[in-house]
């Protein structure tokens, strides 16, 4: 390990108050990370301090909810979200009234080359028919979902390719299978001798064990292979497989302390947080 000690101190605050249907919540944090070694990773190995502070205002009147969020850890606070949703019988109307300004660059992760306006209104109708529910939104997508013999199935028909998902708990295993436009992915989770295991078709593996409030989680992320760019997305660059080990513990003071090691850049981070 290039550096023996990494300090990552974070204080996070979350508070909520309600006055006549209005709730105010917020979070704040400051962190310091040694960023590990260079070793060919994206990080240059230089230590860095980062800050984050956000507030959210939620107003509720009957079946209608308005949510406004703001990023305040800057000289000029910026709006990050403005949404309204209401329900009238089986009809749900949701409006996204703020277009998030997104800066998309070629990071080698296959992200979009351009970002379109993400504001809009969605109108959905849920009509129960027997054991199934049918939903229709303003984009023309039709969804049929229901649970039969302990298996939950959802099928969405849309122009970009149908999506079908099936999930069930079978003999102590939680299994989920998704087919999207002909491509199938799956995840499986189970508990063996007190160890919670998760395995995905991408070959990602996670194991978590320990008592409540004092756990260790070991995760393996598989190699990311090269994918050639398309007319709408950037290319995907090679990223070697890596593993992480995270230990977390709840303290009697009400705070939580965690330490995470990543083999990707040989970094160790320490995190202290509190939420209330």
C-alpha positions in Angstrom: 0.0 0.0 0.0 1.5 3.3 -1.1 0.2 5.3 1.8 -0.2 3.9 5.3 -3.0 6.1 6.5 -6.0 7.5 4.7 -8.3 9.9 6.5 -11.8 10.3 5.3 -13.8 12.2 7.9 -17.4 12.9 7.1 -20.0 14.6 9.2 -23.5 14.1 7.7 -26.6 15.8 9.1 -30.2 14.9 8.2 -33.0 16.7 9.8 -36.7 16.9 9.1 -39.4 19.2 10.4 -43.0 19.5 9.4 -45.2 22.6 9.6 -48.7 22.5 8.1 -47.8 19.8 5.5 -44.3 21.2 4.8 -41.2 19.1 5.5 -37.6 20.3 5.4 -34.7 17.9 5.2 -31.0 18.3 4.5 -27.6 16.7 4.5 -24.0 18.0 4.8 -20.6 16.4 4.6 -16.9 17.2 4.4 -14.4 14.5 3.4 -10.6 14.0 3.0 -9.2 11.1 1.0 -5.7 10.1 0.3 -6.8 8.7 -3.1 -4.5 5.7 -2.9 -1.7 5.1 -5.4 -1.5 6.1 -9.1 -0.9 2.5 -10.3 -2.6 3.2 -13.7 -5.9 4.2 -12.0 -7.8 7.3 -13.0 -6.8 9.0 -9.7 -3.5 10.9 -9.7 -2.9 9.9 -6.1 -3.1 13.4 -4.7 -5.1 14.0 -1.5 -8.3 15.9 -1.8 -11.0 17.5 0.3 -14.6 17.7 -0.9 -17.7 19.2 0.5 -21.4 18.6 0.0 -24.6 20.2 1.3 -28.1 19.8 0.1 -31.6 20.8 1.3 -35.0 19.5 0.2 -38.4 21.1 0.8 -41.5 18.9 0.5 -45.1 20.2 0.5 -48.1 17.9 0.8 -51.7 18.8 0.3 -54.1 15.8 0.2 -53.0 13.5 -2.6 -50.6 16.1 -4.1 -46.9 16.4 -3.3 -44.4 19.1 -4.4 -40.7 18.5 -3.9 -38.0 21.2 -4.4 -34.2 20.4 -3.9 -31.2 22.7 -3.9 -27.4 22.2 -3.8 -26.0 24.8 -1.4 -22.3 24.0 -1.1 -21.3 26.7 -3.6 -21.2 30.5 -3.9 -24.4 30.5 -5.8 -26.8 27.8 -4.6 -28.5 25.9 -7.5 -31.8 24.1 -7.9 -31.4 20.4 -8.5 -35.0 19.2 -8.7 -38.6 20.5 -8.8 -41.3 17.8 -9.1 -45.0 17.6 -8.5 -47.2 14.5 -8.3 -50.9 13.9 -7.7 -53.3 11.0 -7.7 -56.9 11.2 -8.9 -58.5 7.8 -8.4 -56.6 5.3 -10.7 -54.9 8.2 -12.5 -51.4 9.4 -11.4 -50.0 12.6 -12.9 -46.3 13.4 -12.3 -44.5 16.6 -13.6 -40.8 17.1 -13.7 -40.4 20.9 -14.0 -36.7 21.4 -13.8 -34.2 20.5 -16.5 -31.0 19.4 -14.8 -27.9 20.9 -16.3 -25.7 17.9 -17.0 -22.1 17.9 -18.2 -21.4 14.7 -20.0 -17.8 14.0 -21.1 -16.1 10.9 -22.5 -15.1 9.1 -19.4 -14.9 5.7 -21.0 -18.1 4.4 -19.3 -20.3 4.4 -22.4 -22.2 7.5 -21.2 -24.4 9.5 -23.6 -22.8 12.0 -26.1 -25.7 14.4 -25.6 -28.3 15.0 -22.9 -31.8 16.0 -23.9 -34.3 18.0 -21.9 -35.5 15.8 -19.0 -38.6 17.8 -18.1 -42.0 16.5 -18.9 -45.3 15.1 -17.6 -46.2 11.5 -17.1 -49.8 10.3 -16.9 -50.4 6.7 -15.9 -53.5 4.7 -15.4 -53.5 1.6 -13.2 -56.5 -0.7 -13.9 -56.6 -3.9 -11.8 -57.8 -6.9 -13.8 -58.0 -10.1 -11.8 -54.5 -10.7 -10.4 -52.9 -8.3 -12.9 -52.5 -4.6 -13.1 -52.3 -2.7 -16.4 -50.6 0.7 -16.6 -50.3 3.1 -19.5 -48.1 6.3 -19.6 -47.9 9.2 -21.9 -44.9 7.8 -23.8 -47.1 4.9 -25.0 -45.5 2.3 -22.8 -47.9 -0.5 -21.5 -47.0 -2.4 -18.4 -48.7 -5.6 -17.1 -47.7 -6.8 -13.7 -48.9 -9.2 -11.0 -47.9 -12.0 -8.6 -48.8 -15.6 -9.3 -47.8 -18.5 -7.0 -45.2 -16.3 -5.3 -43.6 -15.1 -8.5 -43.9 -11.4 -9.3 -43.8 -10.8 -13.1 -43.8 -7.4 -14.9 -43.8 -6.9 -18.7 -43.4 -3.5 -20.3 -44.1 -3.1 -24.1 -42.3 -0.1 -25.6 -40.7 1.0 -28.9 -37.1 0.7 -27.7 -37.6 -3.0 -26.8 -39.8 -4.9 -24.4 -38.7 -5.5 -20.9 -39.8 -8.5 -18.8 -38.8 -9.0 -15.1 -39.6 -12.0 -12.9 -38.7 -12.2 -9.2 -39.3 -14.9 -6.6 -38.1 -16.3 -3.3 -37.4 -20.0 -3.7 -36.0 -22.2 -1.0 -34.4 -19.3 0.8 -33.0 -17.7 -2.4 -34.1 -14.4 -3.8 -33.9 -14.6 -7.6 -34.6 -11.9 -10.2 -34.4 -12.3 -14.0 -34.7 -9.4 -16.5 -34.9 -9.6 -20.2 -34.5 -6.3 -22.0 -34.7 -6.1 -25.8 -33.5 -9.7 -26.0 -30.6 -9.4 -23.5 -31.1 -11.3 -20.2 -29.5 -10.5 -16.8 -30.1 -12.0 -13.4 -29.3 -11.6 -9.7 -29.4 -14.1 -6.9 -29.2 -13.6 -3.2 -29.2 -16.0 -0.2 -27.9 -16.3 3.3 -25.5 -19.1 4.3 -24.4 -19.5 7.9 -25.1 -15.8 8.7 -23.4 -14.6 5.5 -25.6 -12.6 3.0 -24.4 -13.5 -0.5 -25.3 -11.8 -3.8 -24.3 -13.0 -7.2 -25.1 -11.3 -10.6 -24.9 -12.5 -14.2 -22.2 -9.8 -14.6 -20.0 -11.9 -12.3 -20.2 -9.3 -9.5 -20.2 -10.9 -6.0 -21.0 -9.4 -2.7 -20.7 -11.0 0.8 -21.8 -9.3 4.0 -21.6 -10.8 7.5 -21.6 -9.7 11.1 -24.1 -8.6 13.7 -26.5 -5.7 13.3 -24.5 -2.5 13.6 -21.2 -4.2 13.2 -20.7 -5.7 9.7 -18.1 -6.5 7.1 -18.9 -6.4 3.4 -16.6 -7.9 0.7 -17.4 -7.2 -2.9 -15.8 -8.1 -6.3 -16.4 -6.1 -9.4 -15.6 -7.9 -12.6 -13.5 -6.5 -15.5 -15.1 -4.0 -17.7 -14.5 -4.9 -21.3 -14.0 -2.6 -24.3 -17.2 -1.6 -26.2 -17.0 0.5 -29.4 -18.8 3.8 -29.3 -22.1 4.3 -31.1 -23.9 7.3 -32.6 -25.4 8.1 -29.2 -22.9 6.8 -26.6 -19.2 7.1 -26.0 -16.9 4.1 -26.1 -16.2 1.9 -23.0 -12.6 1.6 -22.0 -11.0 -1.4 -20.3 -11.1 -1.5 -16.5 -9.5 -4.3 -14.6 -11.4 -6.3 -12.0 -11.1 -5.1 -8.4 -12.3 -5.9 -4.9 -13.4 -3.8 -1.9 -13.6 -4.6 1.8 -15.8 -2.4 4.0 -16.1 -2.6 7.8 -18.8 -0.5 9.4 -19.9 -0.1 13.1 -22.6 1.9 14.8 -21.3 3.8 17.8 -23.1 4.4 21.1 -22.9 8.1 20.3 -25.4 7.7 17.5 -22.7 8.0 14.8 -21.4 5.3 12.5 -17.8 4.6 11.6 -16.6 2.7 8.5 -13.4 1.8 6.7 -13.2 0.8 3.1 -10.2 -0.6 1.2 -10.2 -0.8 -2.6 -7.7 -2.9 -4.6 -8.4 -0.8 -7.7 -6.2 2.2 -6.6 -4.8 0.8 -3.3 -6.9 3.3 -1.3 -8.1 3.2 2.2 -10.9 5.5 3.4 -12.3 6.2 6.8 -15.8 7.6 7.2 -17.6 9.0 10.2 -21.3 9.9 9.7 -24.4 10.8 11.7 -28.0 10.9 10.6 -31.0 12.2 12.6 
